[in-house]
Amino acid sequence: MADLITLDEVKLHCRIDVDDEDTLIEGYIAAALEVCQKHIGKRFDDGLEFTPAVKVGCLMYVSQLYEYRTTINDVETSVVPLAISALWSVYRDAGVY
């Protein structure tokens, strides 16, 4: 599953030019893929197709994790942002909340 989104793709998406945060970014990739599967209610190894929309949502989620990694403010960080949810929700089965 780690090969679904590469480190280079994330660094391009987030415009990151340094290599000293690669381990951190790889953790965010794993977290985004996990949250995506939980949000949709299916697993990639159990029939969930990794479509372009799912991938873009994961890239956006990684970007959010990276950008807000040290921020403590009024931004609600416990919910999936609307744009990401819109990309992923079309793949949800009825009854998944």
Secondary structure by P-SEA (a helix, b strand, c coil): ccccccaaaaaaaaccccccaaaaaaaaaaaaaaaaaaaacccccccccccaaaaaaaaaaaaaaaaacccccccccccccaaaaaacccccccccc
